[in-house]
Amino acid sequence: MKSRGRPATTPIKFMDGFYVEIRNKGSVGKGVVVRSTTKEAMENTIKQYERSNKDVIVLGEHKDFEWVNGKPASKKAKVKVAV
């Protein structure tokens, strides 16, 4: 099988919204980043994935090409939101 070329090196451009990272319990690798348009939708997403035995990390709100609260939460420190 032939290689498709060099992988992209530009950083990901996030859209406006609220971001949450979902991982399997105890997983060390990368998770899936899920975007919600409203805070209520983000809270529903958190409830849904916590019920299915997943680790949920809240990255925060992204608006106008930057994070509202500075940088997103570090990947090593798990931040849980009490809903």
C-alpha positions in Angstrom: 0.0 0.0 0.0 1.4 3.4 -1.0 1.8 6.2 1.5 -0.5 9.2 1.1 2.2 11.7 1.9 3.1 13.9 4.8 0.6 14.3 7.6 -0.8 17.7 8.4 1.3 19.9 10.7 -1.0 22.8 11.2 -2.9 23.1 14.5 -6.6 22.3 14.6 -8.8 25.3 14.3 -11.7 24.9 16.7 -15.1 26.3 16.0 -17.0 28.4 18.6 -18.6 26.2 21.3 -18.0 24.1 24.4 -15.5 21.2 24.2 -15.3 18.0 26.1 -12.9 15.1 25.7 -14.2 11.6 26.1 -11.9 8.6 27.0 -12.4 5.0 28.1 -11.9 4.5 31.9 -8.2 4.2 32.7 -7.1 5.1 29.2 -3.8 7.0 28.9 -4.0 7.8 25.2 -6.0 10.5 23.4 -9.7 10.7 23.6 -12.4 12.0 21.3 -13.1 15.7 21.4 -16.8 16.5 21.3 -18.2 20.0 20.6 -21.5 21.3 21.9 -23.0 24.7 20.8 -24.5 25.5 24.2 -23.6 24.9 27.8 -26.8 22.9 28.4 -25.9 20.6 25.5 -22.4 20.2 27.0 -23.9 19.2 30.4 -26.2 16.7 28.7 -23.2 15.2 26.9 -21.3 14.9 30.2 -24.2 13.1 31.8 -24.6 10.8 28.8 -20.9 9.7 28.7 -20.5 9.4 32.5 -23.4 6.9 32.6 -21.6 4.8 30.0 -18.4 4.4 32.1 -16.2 6.9 30.4 -13.7 9.5 31.6 -15.0 13.0 30.8 -12.6 15.9 30.7 -14.0 19.4 30.2 -11.7 21.4 27.9 -13.8 24.6 28.2 -15.4 27.2 25.9 -13.7 28.3 22.6 -14.8 31.6 21.1 -13.2 33.9 18.4 -10.2 31.6 17.8 -9.1 31.4 21.5 -10.1 29.7 24.7 -12.3 31.9 27.0 -10.5 30.8 30.2 -7.0 30.8 28.7 -5.7 27.4 27.7 -7.8 24.3 27.9 -7.4 22.0 31.0 -4.2 20.0 30.8 -4.6 16.4 29.6 -2.8 15.0 32.6 -5.0 16.6 35.2 -8.5 15.2 35.0 -11.1 17.9 35.6 -14.6 16.7 36.4 -17.6 19.0 36.6 -20.3 18.5 39.2 -23.5 18.6 37.3 
